[in-house]
Amino acid sequence: MAKTVLAPFLSVVFNKCMVKGVYPNSLKVAQVIPVHKKGDESACTNYRPISLLSQFNKIFERILHHRLYSYLQDFELLTGHQFGFRPNSSTSLAVERIYSDLLHNYDNGLFTCSLFIDLSKAFDTVNHNILIKKLHQNYGLNWIALQLFTSYLTKRKQYTVVNGAKSNCRNIACGIPQGSTLGPLLFIIYINDLPLCSKFKTILYADDTYLSLSHSSLSTLQSMVNNELLKVHEWMSLNKLSINYAKWMYLQTGKKIQSNSAEDFLVTLGNHQIKREQSVKYLGVIVDEKLNWSSHLKQLETKLAFASSVIYKTRNILPLNTLKLLYYSFAYTHLSYCVTALGSATTSHLKPIYVKQNNILRNMTFSNYNPQVSQFIRDWIFWKRRIYINWNWPN
C-alpha cells in the first residue's frame, strides 16, 4: 500500500521541518472554493472561502494539531468558555450553559442583559504578528515552535477557480485558512483571552460570541453593560478583528420587566445603538426573552410538518428503509438537536411537537389516527414484512 512506502519519507521530512522550524512552501498553496452562505448570490460578501490543501499538508497539520492541543490541555491553557473545535464540547453544551444561567437569574429575581456579537470574516482577519506574540507570551512556546508557526502562517498563497476560470496566485497577508486542520485551533487560541477582558459571562463557539450580565436593578445593569461593552470593543480593536455592528443585538430577561422600563433600557457603543430583540437565533437555537422555547418550538413544528408532508406523499412508492432515511434526514435531526436543553419547555409548548412526531409515525406505518404504542409496533412490523415480501428489501 502507498502508506507503507510514503510513511518513512514523510516522517523524515516532517521531523526535519519541526527541528528546523520551517514549514514547506509547497504545502502552503491553497485553492479557495467560494461557498454561498445566504443572501444575494451576486454579492461576494455572502460567500465563505474554503481552502483546499494537499493531502500531505493535512497529515503534517494533524501532527502539529495533536502536539499543540495536547500541550494546551496538559497545562490547562484553554478557557472553559470556548465550546468550538474541542473534543467533548458541542453547541448543545453551549446552549445548555446559556439557558441554565438565564433561568438561574430569572428564579433569583435578577434582570439579565444578553448580547450576541457578530464578527465579520473572523478567520480572515487574524493578525499573524499578534497570534505569534500570544503563542510566545501567553502560552510559552519555545523559539523553534514559534519559528515553525511563523513559517506556517507567512508566505501563504491562494488562488480560486470559478466556472472553470483560474485566477492568479496571490499572497495572503493575514488570516487563517478555512478548511485546514490546524486553522481552527489557532483561531480559538487567538480569541482565548476574550473572556478575561471584561466582567461579562462569556460563551464562545468559534467566533460566535455570547455575553451576559445580571443585576437586581435595571438602571445599574444598563450602566454595567455599557461600561463593560467598551472593554470588549477595545479588546477587539487591539486584536484587529472586524466588527459588524449591524448584527449586534441583545435580549433582556427577568421577572416584572415592564414595557416602559424596557424601552428606557439602552445599550450603546459609541455612536452605535445595539438593537433589542424579543428572540435571537444563536447556534441554531432561538433564544426568546420569555425563556419558554416558544419561538424555537414553533420553528421546529414547521420543519416537522414539512417532513410529515414529504413522507405522506412518498409512502406508497418508497420502501420502508427509504422512508426511514427521509425521517432521519428531515425530522430526527431537528428533533434531536439540543434536545437536552428543552427541559425547561412547558407541556403546552411541547404538545404540538408530540402531535407532529406521531403524525409522521402514522404516515410511515399506515396506522390509524390515534393508535396505542403497541399498535404502532404491530403496524411497523407488518409494514416491514410487506416491504420485504413485495420488494425484497433488506432489513
C-alpha positions as CSV (number, residue, x, y, z in Angstrom):
1,M,0.0,0.0,0.0
2,A,1.0,3.6,-0.6
3,K,1.2,4.4,3.1
4,T,3.9,1.8,3.7
5,V,6.1,3.5,1.0
6,L,5.3,7.1,1.9
7,A,5.3,7.0,5.7
8,P,9.1,6.6,6.2
9,F,9.9,9.5,3.8
10,L,7.2,11.8,5.3
11,S,8.3,11.1,8.8
12,V,11.9,12.2,7.9
13,V,10.6,15.3,6.2
14,F,8.2,16.3,8.9
15,N,10.7,15.7,11.7
16,K,13.3,17.8,10.0
17,C,10.7,20.6,9.5
18,M,9.9,20.6,13.2
19,V,13.6,20.5,14.2
20,K,14.5,23.4,11.8
21,G,11.3,25.3,12.5
22,V,10.4,25.5,8.8
23,Y,7.1,24.8,7.1
24,P,7.4,23.8,3.4
25,N,6.2,26.5,1.0
26,S,4.8,23.8,-1.4
27,L,2.3,22.9,1.3
28,K,1.1,26.5,1.7
29,V,-0.7,26.9,-1.6
30,A,-4.5,26.7,-1.3
31,Q,-7.3,26.5,-3.9
32,V,-10.1,28.6,-2.5
33,I,-13.7,27.5,-3.1
34,P,-16.4,30.2,-2.5
35,V,-19.3,28.6,-0.6
36,H,-22.5,30.6,-0.6
37,K,-23.9,31.2,2.9
38,K,-27.1,33.2,2.4
39,G,-28.4,36.3,0.8
40,D,-27.8,37.7,-2.7
41,E,-25.6,35.2,-4.7
42,S,-24.1,38.1,-6.7
43,A,-22.6,39.7,-3.6
44,C,-19.1,38.5,-2.8
45,T,-19.6,39.2,0.9
46,N,-22.2,36.4,1.1
47,Y,-19.6,33.6,0.3
48,R,-17.3,31.8,2.7
49,P,-13.8,31.0,1.4
50,I,-12.9,27.3,1.9
51,S,-9.3,26.4,1.3
52,L,-8.5,23.1,-0.4
53,L,-5.0,22.0,0.6
54,S,-2.9,19.0,-0.3
55,Q,-3.1,15.7,1.5
56,F,0.5,15.9,2.7
57,N,-0.3,19.2,4.2
58,K,-3.3,17.7,6.1
59,I,-1.1,15.0,7.5
60,F,1.5,17.5,8.7
61,E,-1.1,19.8,10.1
62,R,-2.7,16.9,12.0
63,I,0.6,16.1,13.7
64,L,1.1,19.7,14.7
65,H,-2.5,20.0,15.9
66,H,-2.1,16.9,18.1
67,R,1.1,18.2,19.7
68,L,-0.1,21.8,20.2
69,Y,-3.5,20.8,21.6
70,S,-2.0,18.2,23.9
71,Y,0.3,20.9,25.3
72,L,-2.5,23.3,25.8
73,Q,-4.6,20.6,27.5
74,D,-1.8,19.4,29.8
75,F,-1.2,22.9,31.2
76,E,-5.0,23.9,31.1
77,L,-4.3,26.9,29.0
78,L,-7.6,27.0,27.0
79,T,-10.5,28.8,28.5
80,G,-13.6,26.7,29.6
81,H,-15.8,29.3,27.9
82,Q,-14.9,28.0,24.4
83,F,-17.1,25.2,23.1
84,G,-16.0,25.1,19.5
85,F,-13.3,22.9,17.8
86,R,-12.7,21.0,21.0
87,P,-13.4,17.3,21.9
88,N,-16.3,16.7,24.3
89,S,-17.8,20.1,23.5
90,S,-20.7,21.0,21.3
91,T,-23.3,23.6,20.5
92,S,-25.7,21.7,22.8
93,L,-23.5,22.2,25.8
94,A,-23.1,25.9,25.0
95,V,-26.9,26.3,24.7
96,E,-27.4,24.4,28.0
97,R,-25.0,26.7,29.8
98,I,-26.8,29.8,28.5
99,Y,-30.3,28.6,29.4
100,S,-29.1,27.4,32.8
101,D,-27.6,30.8,33.6
102,L,-30.6,32.7,32.4
103,L,-33.1,30.6,34.3
104,H,-31.0,30.8,37.5
105,N,-31.0,34.6,37.2
106,Y,-34.7,34.6,36.5
107,D,-35.6,32.5,39.5
108,N,-33.5,34.7,41.8
109,G,-35.2,37.9,40.6
110,L,-32.3,39.3,38.6
111,F,-32.5,41.1,35.3
112,T,-30.2,39.8,32.6
113,C,-28.9,41.5,29.5
114,S,-27.6,39.0,26.9
115,L,-25.6,40.3,24.0
116,F,-25.0,38.4,20.8
117,I,-21.9,39.6,18.9
118,D,-21.1,39.0,15.3
119,L,-17.7,39.3,13.8
120,S,-17.2,39.8,10.0
121,K,-14.8,37.3,8.4
122,A,-13.2,36.4,11.8
123,F,-10.8,33.8,10.4
124,D,-9.7,36.1,7.5
125,T,-8.8,39.0,9.8
126,V,-6.5,37.1,12.3
127,N,-3.3,39.1,12.5
128,H,-0.2,36.9,12.2
129,N,2.1,39.0,14.4
130,I,-0.5,39.2,17.2
131,L,-1.0,35.4,17.1
132,I,2.7,34.7,17.2
133,K,3.1,37.1,20.1
134,K,0.3,35.4,22.0
135,L,1.8,32.0,21.4
136,H,5.0,33.2,22.9
137,Q,3.9,35.4,25.8
138,N,0.6,33.8,26.8
139,Y,1.4,30.1,26.1
140,G,5.1,29.8,26.4
141,L,6.1,28.2,23.1
142,N,9.8,28.0,22.6
143,W,11.8,29.6,19.8
144,I,11.8,26.6,17.4
145,A,8.0,26.2,17.8
146,L,7.4,29.9,17.2
147,Q,9.6,29.7,14.1
148,L,7.6,26.8,12.8
149,F,4.2,28.5,13.3
150,T,5.6,31.8,11.9
151,S,6.7,29.8,8.8
152,Y,3.3,28.2,8.6
153,L,1.4,31.5,8.7
154,T,3.6,33.6,6.4
155,K,4.2,33.4,2.7
156,R,1.0,31.6,2.1
157,K,-0.6,31.8,-1.4
158,Q,-4.0,31.1,-2.8
159,Y,-6.0,31.0,-6.0
160,T,-9.5,30.3,-6.9
161,V,-11.4,28.5,-9.7
162,V,-14.9,29.7,-10.7
163,N,-16.7,28.3,-13.6
164,G,-13.5,26.8,-15.0
165,A,-11.6,30.0,-14.9
166,K,-8.5,30.0,-12.7
167,S,-7.2,33.2,-11.0
168,N,-3.6,34.2,-10.5
169,C,-1.9,33.0,-7.3
170,R,-1.9,35.8,-4.7
171,N,0.0,36.2,-1.4
172,I,-2.0,36.2,1.9
173,A,-1.1,39.0,4.3
174,C,-3.4,37.9,7.2
175,G,-5.9,35.3,8.2
176,I,-6.1,31.6,8.8
177,P,-7.1,29.2,6.0
178,Q,-10.6,27.9,6.5
179,G,-10.8,24.2,5.8
180,S,-7.4,23.5,7.3
181,T,-6.8,21.1,10.2
182,L,-4.7,23.5,12.3
183,G,-6.5,26.7,11.5
184,P,-9.5,26.3,13.9
185,L,-7.1,25.6,16.9
186,L,-5.1,28.7,16.1
187,F,-8.2,30.8,15.9
188,I,-9.5,29.7,19.4
189,I,-6.0,30.4,20.7
190,Y,-6.3,33.9,19.2
191,I,-9.6,34.7,21.0
192,N,-8.8,32.7,24.1
193,D,-8.3,35.8,26.3
194,L,-11.6,37.5,25.2
195,P,-13.4,36.3,28.4
196,L,-10.7,38.0,30.5
197,C,-11.1,41.5,29.2
198,S,-14.5,42.2,30.9
199,K,-16.9,41.2,33.6
200,F,-19.3,39.6,31.1
201,K,-20.2,36.0,31.4
202,T,-18.9,34.7,28.1
203,I,-19.8,31.7,25.9
204,L,-17.8,31.2,22.7
205,Y,-18.4,28.8,19.9
206,A,-15.5,29.7,17.5
207,D,-16.3,33.3,16.7
208,D,-20.0,33.2,17.8
209,T,-19.9,35.2,21.0
210,Y,-22.5,35.4,23.8
211,L,-22.1,37.9,26.6
212,S,-24.3,38.4,29.6
213,L,-24.6,40.5,32.8
214,S,-27.2,40.4,35.5
215,H,-28.3,42.7,38.4
216,S,-31.4,43.4,40.5
217,S,-31.6,47.0,39.2
218,L,-32.2,47.8,35.6
219,S,-30.5,51.2,35.7
220,T,-27.4,49.7,37.3
221,L,-27.4,46.8,34.8
222,Q,-27.6,49.3,31.9
223,S,-24.6,51.2,33.3
224,M,-22.6,48.0,33.8
225,V,-23.4,46.6,30.3
226,N,-22.4,49.8,28.5
227,N,-19.1,50.2,30.5
228,E,-18.1,46.5,30.0
229,L,-19.0,46.7,26.3
230,L,-16.4,49.4,25.9
231,K,-13.8,47.0,27.2
232,V,-14.9,44.3,24.8
233,H,-14.8,46.7,21.9
234,E,-11.3,47.9,22.9
235,W,-10.1,44.2,23.0
236,M,-11.4,43.6,19.5
237,S,-9.8,46.8,18.2
238,L,-6.5,45.9,19.7
239,N,-6.7,42.4,18.1
240,K,-7.7,43.9,14.8
241,L,-11.0,41.9,14.4
242,S,-13.6,43.2,12.1
243,I,-16.8,44.2,13.9
244,N,-20.2,44.0,12.3
245,Y,-22.3,46.5,14.4
246,A,-25.4,46.0,12.4
247,K,-25.7,42.4,13.5
248,W,-25.1,43.0,17.2
249,M,-28.2,42.5,19.3
250,Y,-29.3,41.9,22.8
251,L,-32.1,40.3,24.9
252,Q,-33.5,41.5,28.2
253,T,-34.9,38.8,30.5
254,G,-36.2,38.9,34.1
255,K,-39.3,39.0,36.2
256,K,-41.5,42.1,36.3
257,I,-40.0,43.8,33.3
258,Q,-42.5,46.5,32.3
259,S,-42.7,47.7,28.7
260,N,-41.8,51.3,29.6
261,S,-38.8,50.3,31.6
262,A,-37.6,48.0,28.8
263,E,-37.8,50.9,26.3
264,D,-35.7,53.1,28.6
265,F,-33.0,50.4,28.7
266,L,-30.5,51.3,26.1
267,V,-27.3,49.5,25.1
268,T,-24.9,51.7,23.2
269,L,-21.4,51.5,21.9
270,G,-20.0,54.9,20.9
271,N,-22.4,56.2,18.2
272,H,-23.9,52.8,17.7
273,Q,-27.1,51.7,19.4
274,I,-27.4,48.0,19.8
275,K,-30.8,46.6,18.7
276,R,-33.1,44.9,21.3
277,E,-34.8,41.8,20.1
278,Q,-37.5,39.6,21.5
279,S,-35.8,36.5,20.2
280,V,-32.4,35.7,18.8
281,K,-31.1,32.7,16.8
282,Y,-27.8,31.5,18.3
283,L,-26.1,28.3,17.3
284,G,-29.2,27.1,15.5
285,V,-31.5,27.6,18.6
286,I,-33.9,30.5,19.0
287,V,-33.5,32.1,22.4
288,D,-36.5,34.2,23.4
289,E,-36.9,36.7,26.2
290,K,-39.6,34.7,28.0
291,L,-37.3,31.6,28.2
292,N,-40.2,29.2,27.3
293,W,-38.8,27.9,24.0
294,S,-42.0,29.0,22.2
295,S,-40.2,30.6,19.2
296,H,-37.8,27.7,18.8
297,L,-40.6,25.1,19.1
298,K,-42.8,26.9,16.5
299,Q,-39.9,26.7,14.0
300,L,-39.4,23.1,14.9
301,E,-43.1,22.4,14.4
302,T,-42.9,23.9,10.9
303,K,-39.9,21.7,10.0
304,L,-41.7,18.6,11.2
305,A,-44.9,19.5,9.3
306,F,-42.7,19.6,6.1
307,A,-41.2,16.2,7.0
308,S,-44.7,14.7,7.5
309,S,-45.8,16.0,4.2
310,V,-42.8,14.6,2.3
311,I,-43.3,11.1,3.9
312,Y,-47.0,11.1,3.3
313,K,-46.6,11.9,-0.4
314,T,-44.0,9.2,-0.9
315,R,-45.1,6.4,1.4
316,N,-46.9,4.5,-1.3
317,I,-44.0,4.4,-3.7
318,L,-41.0,4.1,-1.4
319,P,-39.9,1.2,0.7
320,L,-39.7,1.5,4.5
321,N,-35.9,1.8,4.6
322,T,-36.0,4.8,2.3
323,L,-38.8,6.3,4.4
324,K,-36.7,5.9,7.5
325,L,-33.9,7.7,5.7
326,L,-36.3,10.6,5.0
327,Y,-37.4,10.6,8.6
328,Y,-33.8,10.8,9.9
329,S,-32.9,13.5,7.3
330,F,-36.0,15.8,7.7
331,A,-37.3,15.1,11.2
332,Y,-34.9,13.3,13.5
333,T,-32.0,15.7,13.0
334,H,-34.2,18.7,14.1
335,L,-35.8,16.8,16.9
336,S,-32.6,15.6,18.5
337,Y,-30.6,18.9,18.1
338,C,-30.1,20.4,21.6
339,V,-32.9,18.3,22.9
340,T,-31.3,18.1,26.3
341,A,-31.8,21.9,26.8
342,L,-35.5,21.6,26.2
343,G,-36.2,20.6,29.8
344,S,-37.5,24.0,30.7
345,A,-40.2,24.0,28.0
346,T,-43.8,23.6,29.2
347,T,-46.1,20.8,28.2
348,S,-48.3,23.1,26.3
349,H,-45.4,24.2,24.1
350,L,-44.2,20.7,23.6
351,K,-47.6,19.2,22.7
352,P,-47.6,20.3,19.0
353,I,-44.2,18.6,18.6
354,Y,-45.6,15.3,20.0
355,V,-48.5,15.6,17.6
356,K,-46.3,16.2,14.6
357,Q,-44.0,13.3,15.6
358,N,-46.9,11.0,16.0
359,N,-48.3,12.1,12.6
360,I,-45.0,11.2,10.9
361,L,-45.1,7.7,12.5
362,R,-48.7,7.2,11.4
363,N,-47.8,8.1,7.9
364,M,-44.8,5.7,7.8
365,T,-46.7,2.8,9.3
366,F,-50.2,3.4,7.8
367,S,-51.6,3.5,11.3
368,N,-55.0,4.8,12.5
369,Y,-55.4,8.3,13.8
370,N,-54.9,7.5,17.5
371,P,-53.3,4.1,17.9
372,Q,-51.6,2.9,21.1
373,V,-47.8,2.4,21.2
374,S,-48.3,-1.4,20.8
375,Q,-50.4,-0.7,17.7
376,F,-47.6,1.4,16.3
377,I,-45.2,-1.5,16.8
378,R,-47.5,-4.1,15.2
379,D,-48.1,-1.8,12.2
380,W,-44.4,-1.2,11.9
381,I,-43.6,-4.9,11.8
382,F,-46.4,-5.6,9.4
383,W,-45.3,-2.9,7.0
384,K,-41.7,-4.0,7.2
385,R,-42.7,-7.6,6.4
386,R,-44.8,-6.5,3.5
387,I,-41.9,-4.4,2.1
388,Y,-39.6,-7.4,2.4
389,I,-42.0,-9.8,0.6
390,N,-43.0,-7.4,-2.2
391,W,-39.8,-5.6,-2.9
392,N,-37.2,-7.9,-1.3
393,W,-35.6,-5.0,0.6
394,P,-33.1,-5.9,3.3
395,N,-33.8,-5.4,7.0
